[in-house]
Structures are given as C-alpha cells and as structure tokens.
Amino acid sequence: MRKTFLFLPLLLALCSCVLTDKQNVLDSRIEESLAQQNWDKKNVLKTQLNENEAYAFNLDYAKFLYKAERYAEAEELLNGLRKNPAIAQEAYPLLAQVYEKNNKPELAFIAWQEL
C-alpha cells in the first residue's frame, strides 16, 4: 500500500512533464502558423499605413532583421530609410551596426560619421 502512495505522485509528476512538453510544441506550432498568416498579409498591412507609419514600421522591421541576424535584408531596408531626413538619425546607427556585422568597417565608419 505504501509503495502505491509513493508511486502515485511520481506518476503524476511524469505525466505533467509530458503534457507540458506537448503544450509547448503546440504553442510553438500556433505561433508559427500565426506568423505565417501575418507574413502572407504583409502587403495588405503596408497599403493601410500612411507614409510616416510605413517608415516607422520599416525601421522596426529592420531592427527585427538585425536581431534575427538577417543582415543583408536589414542593410537593404536601412539604405532606403537613411534617405529620409526625418528618420535618418534612427536609421544610421542601426545601419552602422549592420555594416559592422557584415565586416564592412569602412561603410560602418561612414554611417557613424553621418550622425
């Protein structure tokens, strides 16, 4: 009888670990699905933003690309953003960091000088 009482909590603990792992896998699949749905709708989102909102969105997206280590895409986006004087002060530091990660120290130095 005592062995049963000792075995029962152990069994419950193991079951909860298995259920937690399955829930984590399910949560990650849901997140991936939602991200894909949002990615599919990205053109719709861009057409609903005014010009200032589009610049802010693109700057945030460039920050995301930098954090995701997708430096080539971030560089391309930031090169377009730096031409707008209203957002250039925010774009140049990030562009310099992207250049540094891409082993382009000369361009990084120029980007830092533009500030």
CNS distance restraints for C-alpha pairs under 8 A (distance, minus, plus):
assign (resid   1 and name CA) (resid   5 and name CA) 6.59 0.50 0.50
assign (resid   2 and name CA) (resid   6 and name CA) 6.26 0.50 0.50
assign (resid   3 and name CA) (resid   7 and name CA) 5.90 0.50 0.50
assign (resid   4 and name CA) (resid   8 and name CA) 6.01 0.50 0.50
assign (resid   5 and name CA) (resid   9 and name CA) 7.14 0.50 0.50
assign (resid   6 and name CA) (resid  10 and name CA) 6.91 0.50 0.50
assign (resid   7 and name CA) (resid  11 and name CA) 6.15 0.50 0.50
assign (resid   8 and name CA) (resid  12 and name CA) 6.22 0.50 0.50
assign (resid   9 and name CA) (resid  13 and name CA) 6.12 0.50 0.50
assign (resid  10 and name CA) (resid  14 and name CA) 6.29 0.50 0.50
assign (resid  11 and name CA) (resid  15 and name CA) 6.22 0.50 0.50
assign (resid  12 and name CA) (resid  16 and name CA) 6.20 0.50 0.50
assign (resid  13 and name CA) (resid  17 and name CA) 6.36 0.50 0.50
assign (resid  14 and name CA) (resid  18 and name CA) 6.38 0.50 0.50
assign (resid  15 and name CA) (resid  19 and name CA) 6.19 0.50 0.50
assign (resid  16 and name CA) (resid  20 and name CA) 6.03 0.50 0.50
assign (resid  17 and name CA) (resid  21 and name CA) 6.31 0.50 0.50
assign (resid  18 and name CA) (resid  22 and name CA) 6.32 0.50 0.50
assign (resid  19 and name CA) (resid  23 and name CA) 6.11 0.50 0.50
assign (resid  20 and name CA) (resid  24 and name CA) 6.20 0.50 0.50
assign (resid  21 and name CA) (resid  25 and name CA) 6.32 0.50 0.50
assign (resid  22 and name CA) (resid  26 and name CA) 6.18 0.50 0.50
assign (resid  23 and name CA) (resid  27 and name CA) 6.03 0.50 0.50
assign (resid  24 and name CA) (resid  28 and name CA) 6.20 0.50 0.50
assign (resid  25 and name CA) (resid  29 and name CA) 6.28 0.50 0.50
assign (resid  26 and name CA) (resid  30 and name CA) 6.24 0.50 0.50
assign (resid  27 and name CA) (resid  31 and name CA) 6.20 0.50 0.50
assign (resid  28 and name CA) (resid  32 and name CA) 6.15 0.50 0.50
assign (resid  29 and name CA) (resid  33 and name CA) 6.13 0.50 0.50
assign (resid  30 and name CA) (resid  34 and name CA) 6.17 0.50 0.50
assign (resid  31 and name CA) (resid  35 and name CA) 6.07 0.50 0.50
assign (resid  32 and name CA) (resid  36 and name CA) 6.13 0.50 0.50
assign (resid  33 and name CA) (resid  37 and name CA) 6.21 0.50 0.50
assign (resid  34 and name CA) (resid  38 and name CA) 6.16 0.50 0.50
assign (resid  35 and name CA) (resid  39 and name CA) 6.05 0.50 0.50
assign (resid  36 and name CA) (resid  40 and name CA) 6.12 0.50 0.50
assign (resid  37 and name CA) (resid  41 and name CA) 6.42 0.50 0.50
assign (resid  38 and name CA) (resid  42 and name CA) 6.21 0.50 0.50
assign (resid  41 and name CA) (resid  45 and name CA) 6.48 0.50 0.50
assign (resid  42 and name CA) (resid  46 and name CA) 6.32 0.50 0.50
assign (resid  43 and name CA) (resid  47 and name CA) 6.42 0.50 0.50
assign (resid  44 and name CA) (resid  48 and name CA) 6.60 0.50 0.50
assign (resid  45 and name CA) (resid  49 and name CA) 6.80 0.50 0.50
assign (resid  46 and name CA) (resid  54 and name CA) 6.75 0.50 0.50
assign (resid  49 and name CA) (resid  53 and name CA) 5.53 0.50 0.50
assign (resid  49 and name CA) (resid  54 and name CA) 5.58 0.50 0.50
assign (resid  50 and name CA) (resid  54 and name CA) 6.06 0.50 0.50
assign (resid  51 and name CA) (resid  55 and name CA) 6.38 0.50 0.50
assign (resid  52 and name CA) (resid  56 and name CA) 6.31 0.50 0.50
assign (resid  53 and name CA) (resid  57 and name CA) 5.99 0.50 0.50
assign (resid  54 and name CA) (resid  58 and name CA) 6.04 0.50 0.50
assign (resid  55 and name CA) (resid  59 and name CA) 6.13 0.50 0.50
assign (resid  55 and name CA) (resid  81 and name CA) 7.14 0.50 0.50
assign (resid  55 and name CA) (resid  87 and name CA) 7.44 0.50 0.50
assign (resid  56 and name CA) (resid  60 and name CA) 6.24 0.50 0.50
assign (resid  57 and name CA) (resid  61 and name CA) 6.07 0.50 0.50
assign (resid  58 and name CA) (resid  62 and name CA) 6.04 0.50 0.50
assign (resid  58 and name CA) (resid  77 and name CA) 7.31 0.50 0.50
assign (resid  58 and name CA) (resid  81 and name CA) 7.84 0.50 0.50
assign (resid  59 and name CA) (resid  63 and name CA) 6.31 0.50 0.50
assign (resid  59 and name CA) (resid  78 and name CA) 7.41 0.50 0.50
assign (resid  59 and name CA) (resid  81 and name CA) 7.44 0.50 0.50
assign (resid  59 and name CA) (resid  91 and name CA) 7.03 0.50 0.50
assign (resid  60 and name CA) (resid  64 and name CA) 6.29 0.50 0.50
assign (resid  61 and name CA) (resid  65 and name CA) 6.19 0.50 0.50
assign (resid  62 and name CA) (resid  66 and name CA) 6.16 0.50 0.50
assign (resid  62 and name CA) (resid  73 and name CA) 7.88 0.50 0.50
assign (resid  62 and name CA) (resid  74 and name CA) 4.96 0.50 0.50
assign (resid  62 and name CA) (resid  77 and name CA) 6.47 0.50 0.50
assign (resid  62 and name CA) (resid  78 and name CA) 6.72 0.50 0.50
assign (resid  63 and name CA) (resid  67 and name CA) 6.28 0.50 0.50
assign (resid  63 and name CA) (resid  74 and name CA) 7.56 0.50 0.50
assign (resid  63 and name CA) (resid  94 and name CA) 7.47 0.50 0.50
assign (resid  64 and name CA) (resid  68 and name CA) 6.09 0.50 0.50
assign (resid  65 and name CA) (resid  69 and name CA) 6.14 0.50 0.50
assign (resid  65 and name CA) (resid  70 and name CA) 5.10 0.50 0.50
assign (resid  65 and name CA) (resid  71 and name CA) 6.65 0.50 0.50
assign (resid  65 and name CA) (resid  73 and name CA) 6.94 0.50 0.50
assign (resid  65 and name CA) (resid  74 and name CA) 5.48 0.50 0.50
assign (resid  66 and name CA) (resid  70 and name CA) 5.83 0.50 0.50
assign (resid  66 and name CA) (resid  71 and name CA) 5.74 0.50 0.50
assign (resid  66 and name CA) (resid  74 and name CA) 6.06 0.50 0.50
assign (resid  66 and name CA) (resid  98 and name CA) 6.92 0.50 0.50
assign (resid  70 and name CA) (resid  74 and name CA) 6.39 0.50 0.50
assign (resid  71 and name CA) (resid  75 and name CA) 5.93 0.50 0.50
assign (resid  71 and name CA) (resid  98 and name CA) 5.87 0.50 0.50
assign (resid  71 and name CA) (resid 101 and name CA) 7.36 0.50 0.50
assign (resid  71 and name CA) (resid 102 and name CA) 6.96 0.50 0.50
assign (resid  72 and name CA) (resid  76 and name CA) 6.33 0.50 0.50
assign (resid  72 and name CA) (resid 102 and name CA) 8.00 0.50 0.50
assign (resid  73 and name CA) (resid  77 and name CA) 6.29 0.50 0.50
assign (resid  74 and name CA) (resid  78 and name CA) 5.99 0.50 0.50
assign (resid  74 and name CA) (resid  95 and name CA) 7.86 0.50 0.50
assign (resid  74 and name CA) (resid  98 and name CA) 7.22 0.50 0.50
assign (resid  75 and name CA) (resid  79 and name CA) 6.02 0.50 0.50
assign (resid  75 and name CA) (resid  95 and name CA) 6.33 0.50 0.50
assign (resid  75 and name CA) (resid  98 and name CA) 6.36 0.50 0.50
assign (resid  75 and name CA) (resid  99 and name CA) 7.50 0.50 0.50
assign (resid  76 and name CA) (resid  80 and name CA) 6.77 0.50 0.50
assign (resid  77 and name CA) (resid  81 and name CA) 6.44 0.50 0.50
assign (resid  78 and name CA) (resid  82 and name CA) 5.98 0.50 0.50
assign (resid  78 and name CA) (resid  91 and name CA) 6.08 0.50 0.50
assign (resid  78 and name CA) (resid  92 and name CA) 7.74 0.50 0.50
assign (resid  78 and name CA) (resid  94 and name CA) 7.83 0.50 0.50
assign (resid  78 and name CA) (resid  95 and name CA) 6.02 0.50 0.50
assign (resid  79 and name CA) (resid  83 and name CA) 7.16 0.50 0.50
assign (resid  79 and name CA) (resid  95 and name CA) 7.53 0.50 0.50
assign (resid  80 and name CA) (resid  84 and name CA) 7.83 0.50 0.50
assign (resid  81 and name CA) (resid  87 and name CA) 6.83 0.50 0.50
assign (resid  81 and name CA) (resid  88 and name CA) 6.58 0.50 0.50
assign (resid  81 and name CA) (resid  91 and name CA) 6.39 0.50 0.50
assign (resid  82 and name CA) (resid  87 and name CA) 6.77 0.50 0.50
assign (resid  82 and name CA) (resid  88 and name CA) 4.42 0.50 0.50
assign (resid  82 and name CA) (resid  89 and name CA) 7.81 0.50 0.50
assign (resid  82 and name CA) (resid  91 and name CA) 5.56 0.50 0.50
assign (resid  82 and name CA) (resid  92 and name CA) 6.33 0.50 0.50
assign (resid  83 and name CA) (resid  88 and name CA) 6.55 0.50 0.50
assign (resid  84 and name CA) (resid  88 and name CA) 5.75 0.50 0.50
assign (resid  85 and name CA) (resid  89 and name CA) 7.57 0.50 0.50
assign (resid  87 and name CA) (resid  91 and name CA) 6.27 0.50 0.50
assign (resid  88 and name CA) (resid  92 and name CA) 5.89 0.50 0.50
assign (resid  89 and name CA) (resid  93 and name CA) 7.34 0.50 0.50
assign (resid  89 and name CA) (resid 115 and name CA) 6.35 0.50 0.50
assign (resid  90 and name CA) (resid  94 and name CA) 7.18 0.50 0.50
assign (resid  91 and name CA) (resid  95 and name CA) 6.01 0.50 0.50
assign (resid  92 and name CA) (resid  96 and name CA) 6.04 0.50 0.50
assign (resid  92 and name CA) (resid 111 and name CA) 5.66 0.50 0.50
assign (resid  92 and name CA) (resid 112 and name CA) 6.81 0.50 0.50
assign (resid  92 and name CA) (resid 114 and name CA) 7.12 0.50 0.50
assign (resid  92 and name CA) (resid 115 and name CA) 6.86 0.50 0.50
assign (resid  93 and name CA) (resid  97 and name CA) 6.36 0.50 0.50
assign (resid  93 and name CA) (resid 111 and name CA) 7.01 0.50 0.50
assign (resid  93 and name CA) (resid 112 and name CA) 6.40 0.50 0.50
assign (resid  93 and name CA) (resid 115 and name CA) 7.73 0.50 0.50
assign (resid  94 and name CA) (resid  98 and name CA) 6.21 0.50 0.50
assign (resid  95 and name CA) (resid  99 and name CA) 6.18 0.50 0.50
assign (resid  95 and name CA) (resid 108 and name CA) 7.37 0.50 0.50
assign (resid  95 and name CA) (resid 111 and name CA) 6.79 0.50 0.50
assign (resid  96 and name CA) (resid 100 and name CA) 6.23 0.50 0.50
assign (resid  96 and name CA) (resid 107 and name CA) 7.23 0.50 0.50
assign (resid  96 and name CA) (resid 108 and name CA) 4.29 0.50 0.50
assign (resid  96 and name CA) (resid 109 and name CA) 7.12 0.50 0.50
assign (resid  96 and name CA) (resid 110 and name CA) 7.98 0.50 0.50
assign (resid  96 and name CA) (resid 111 and name CA) 5.22 0.50 0.50
assign (resid  96 and name CA) (resid 112 and name CA) 6.10 0.50 0.50
assign (resid  97 and name CA) (resid 101 and name CA) 6.31 0.50 0.50
assign (resid  97 and name CA) (resid 108 and name CA) 6.89 0.50 0.50
assign (resid  98 and name CA) (resid 102 and name CA) 6.22 0.50 0.50
assign (resid  98 and name CA) (resid 108 and name CA) 7.83 0.50 0.50
assign (resid  99 and name CA) (resid 103 and name CA) 6.24 0.50 0.50
assign (resid  99 and name CA) (resid 104 and name CA) 5.06 0.50 0.50
assign (resid  99 and name CA) (resid 105 and name CA) 6.60 0.50 0.50
assign (resid  99 and name CA) (resid 107 and name CA) 6.35 0.50 0.50
assign (resid  99 and name CA) (resid 108 and name CA) 5.10 0.50 0.50
assign (resid 100 and name CA) (resid 104 and name CA) 5.66 0.50 0.50
assign (resid 100 and name CA) (resid 105 and name CA) 5.69 0.50 0.50
assign (resid 100 and name CA) (resid 108 and name CA) 5.86 0.50 0.50
assign (resid 104 and name CA) (resid 108 and name CA) 6.26 0.50 0.50
assign (resid 105 and name CA) (resid 109 and name CA) 6.06 0.50 0.50
assign (resid 106 and name CA) (resid 110 and name CA) 6.41 0.50 0.50
assign (resid 107 and name CA) (resid 111 and name CA) 6.13 0.50 0.50
assign (resid 108 and name CA) (resid 112 and name CA) 6.21 0.50 0.50
assign (resid 109 and name CA) (resid 113 and name CA) 6.23 0.50 0.50
assign (resid 110 and name CA) (resid 114 and name CA) 6.32 0.50 0.50
assign (resid 111 and name CA) (resid 115 and name CA) 7.19 0.50 0.50
